[in-house]
Amino acid sequence: MGTVLAFTVARAPGRDVVSFTGEVDIGSAPTLRDGLARPSAALLVADFTGVTFLGSTGLTCLLQAHDRLVAEGRALVVVTPPTSAVSRAISISGVDQAVTVVATLGDVPG
């Protein structure tokens, strides 16, 4: 059994930052979905700096959240260090072709 996934939400004008910690697998996907569904700002920043594993279910959750936000006229940016397992999973799967991925919170556009 992996590390439990948890998240916190920080709200700022025009953006909400949801910071996740733990592992994202089939068992923790509902927590990921919940975290990605809570924010209401124009820009949702999903900070995965504290995530140590991102499985295929989590990748699917990211794409679904991206599609929902775009349909609502909003945007998703994922933050993950470029050498992390999360970054590798996003790159190998091609999710980075749809979702904006940056290395640090300071790199988030806007």
N, C-alpha and C positions, 0 to 999 in steps of 0.2 A: 504494500500500500504506500502511495506517495505522500508527499507533504500536502497538507490541507491548503487549498487555495483560499485566500482572503483578499479583500480590497478595501480601500478608503477612497472617498470622493472629496476633492477640493474644488470649490466653485470660484470662478473669477469672471469678470465681465467678458462675455463673448466666448468663454471656453470653460469646460469642466475637465479636470484631470482625474482619471481613475487609476490609482496605483495598485497593481496586483502583486502578491507575493505567494510563492509556493509552486506547485506543479499543475499544469492543465492537461487533464486526460479525460476519458469518458466519464469518470466518476465526479470530476469537479467542473465539468462543462456547464451545468446549471448555474453555478456560482459565477462563471465567466459571463454567461448570457445575462444574468441579473445585473452584474456590474456594467456591462455595455449598454443596458437598456435604461438605466437610471438617469443619466445626464440629459439635460434639456437645452444646453447651450448650442450655438451654431457650430462650435468645434468641440469634438470629443477627442481628448488625448488619452490614449490607453498606454500607461507606463508599465512596461513589462520588465523593467530593470531588475526587479526582485523575483522574476519567474525563472525557474531552473529547468523546466521541461515544458514543451508545447507539442502535444500530439495532434493527430489529424482531426480529431473532433474540435479542438481549439482553433485550428486553422479554418475549419468550416464556420465556426462561430464568428471569427473575424470577418470573413467574407460576407456572411449574412448581415452582420452589423453594418458593414460598409455599404451594402446595397440598400439597406433600410434608411440609413442616414442620407445617402445621395438622393433617394426618392423623396425625402423630406426637405431637401435643399440644404443639408448640413454636411459636415465632413468628419472623417476619422483619420487620426495620425497615431501611429504606433511608435513608441520609444523603446528601443532595445540596443544595447551595445553591439557593435558589429562583430565581435568575436564570440558572442554568446550562442548557446545552443538554440535559443529562440530565434535569433537572427538567421542561423543556418537553416532551421526548419522553414522559416518564412521565405528565404531565398530559394531553397531547393524545390519547394512546392509551387513557386511562382506567385505566391500571394502578394509579394512586393510589386508585381506588375499592376495590381489593382489598388492596393492600399499604400498610402504614403508611409514610409518607415524612416525614422531619423535615429541618430545615435544617442542624443541627450535631450533633456527637456529644453535646454537652451537653443537647440536646433529647430524647435517647432516653429513653423512659419506663423507670421502674424503677431 
